[in-house]
Amino acid sequence: MNFKQKLAAAAVLSALAATSFVASAQTIRIANQGDALSMDPHSLNESLQLSVTSNIYEPLVGRNKDLSLAPALATSWKQTSPTVWRFELRKGVQFHDGTPFTADDVVFSFGRMKGDGSDMKATNSDVKQVRKIDAHTVEIETHAPQPILPDVITTSYIMSKKWCEDNQATMPVDRRKGIENAASFKANGTGPYRLRERQPNVRSVFVRNGSYWGKIEGNATEVIFTPIANDATRVAALLSGEVDVMEPVPVQDIERVNSSPNTRAVTGPELRTIFLGMDQKRDELLYSNVKGKNPFKDVRVRKAFYQAIDIEGIKKTVMRGASNPSALMVGPGINGFQPDVKRLPYDVEAAKKLMAEAGYPNGFEVTMNCPNDRYVNDGRICQTVAANLSRINVKINLAAETKGTYFPKILSRNTSFYMLGWTPTTYDAHNALNALMICPDDKSGAGQFNLGAYCNPKLDELTKKILVETDKPKRNAMIKEAFELHTADVGHLPLHQQALAWGVSKKVKLVQMADNYMPFKWMSIEK
């Protein structure tokens, strides 16, 4: 580390040490490479954000430890017609401020998620109307039959209508524009933990909700969440006992964490797929030396980029084997994944030939946007991709930055070439198709995270049919066809599924879920 990094590391460790006096057998200290960007559960559809806020807020339908569906704020649900689902709401539930939870909060929250500034539009793009039947019953009507609606709404968190109105937070904040309101810093959910303190990018403190309706299996009365961007500092904090849980463990430090007498690395497969996207809509790229045209509109250029990336080299040297190279935008564990689909071969000479055929024998320059504190080794992956592409005479101007500024930039489509990771929250391929690959529709929210605006009307048609098809073999055949179209178009450049690696004190018991969510209610610390 340089002098500036050492100073930052010392400051972080001092801050952690300052909190140690409140630590007891019931205090768990968690460190992550980044922070949730807001406490507003509708402001950013990103896994870390949703993981953190899921301890405060709850959906109608949740997940068990094995990711199967579980009753949450709804005790039961059923389809009363092809386009209508009825949900019986849990009685006796209170928000953290004591306000009773009712159907009015559900209607309000779904409306909020479809409003301006919401990053949950894509998740709820097929919801036509949410109706209150009585105080503890609601109906959700969809535009077309939606057999997997309960899976779809597992990250649609419910807020208090009264609290939002009292705090002028009836609309979600738009992280793309840097707008904030009371819901950015305060929180009032029904979940097992309450927010006691929020210092963005410094620390957030959560305390056990003594009036929680459900069972809290763990014994943590307090959880202190601290972002530590620097890998070495984060590992040092775990090994020294300053934190009890941290993630991710850099792949090169897994053995070190396991060899410590007081810590262990908890590893497992993750459902997230890391990929690269390209602006395929603009007639001229925003950030390139090519003027008057957009090279990414040519499938030969997209294919050349794909074949110039040495994915096995990235797996070996950057990920140290802790990745699963992917040919699809979804991975194992997602319904619709096809294990027999192979990546295009890594072939620099073939890539050069494609570039020449497309009219770029001497390559071109383009800026590549990447986060450096969101995914496992994200900055190093992008550096390696840039080095790979230099072999076909493409000069990458790498713009790597913290997720706090990265996501607002790329989510506003202010990019020519970018990295993103995606975990389908429904554990079904339709989620990825509808969010990442369908033609963007700002009104409905479909294609909300298709940031390069890849578009194939036939894929759109299939995606809409997949949503409503109830015959599983027929539905899976359509998913296969949709992926074949996307693969032929080289709509995106899939890289890999990264592996989960959490550093955990041997005093801590927890549950590692394949979606990388970290529920506090299943965490315990023992003497």
Buried (B, 14 or more C-beta within 10 A) or exposed (E): EEEEEEEBBEEBBEBBEEBEEEBEEBBBBBBBBBBBBBBBBBBBBBBBBBBBBBBBBBBBBBBEEEBEEEBBBBEEBEBEEEBBBBBBBBEEBBBBEEBBBBBBBBBBBBBBBBBEBBBBBBBBBBBEBBBBEEEBBBBBBBBEBBBBBBBBBBBBBBBBBBBBEBBEBBBBBBBBEEEBBBBBBBBBBBBBBBBEEBEBBEBBBBBBBEEBBBEBBBBBBBBBBBBBBBBBBBBBBBBBBBBBBBBBBBBBBBEBBBEBEEBBBBBEBBBBBBBBBBBBBBEEBEBBEBEEBBBBBBBBBBBBBBBBBBBEBBBEEBBBEBBBBBBBBBBEBBBBBBEEBEBBEBBBEBBBBBBBEBBBEEBBBBBBBBBBBBBBBBBBBBBBBBEBBEBBBBBBBBBBBBBBEBBBBBBEBBBBBBBBBBBBBBBBBBBBBBBBBBBBBEEBBBBBBBBBBBBBEEBBEBBBBBBBBEEEEEBBBBBBBBBBBBBEBBBBBBBBBBBBBBBBBEBBBBBBBBBBBBBBBBBBBEE
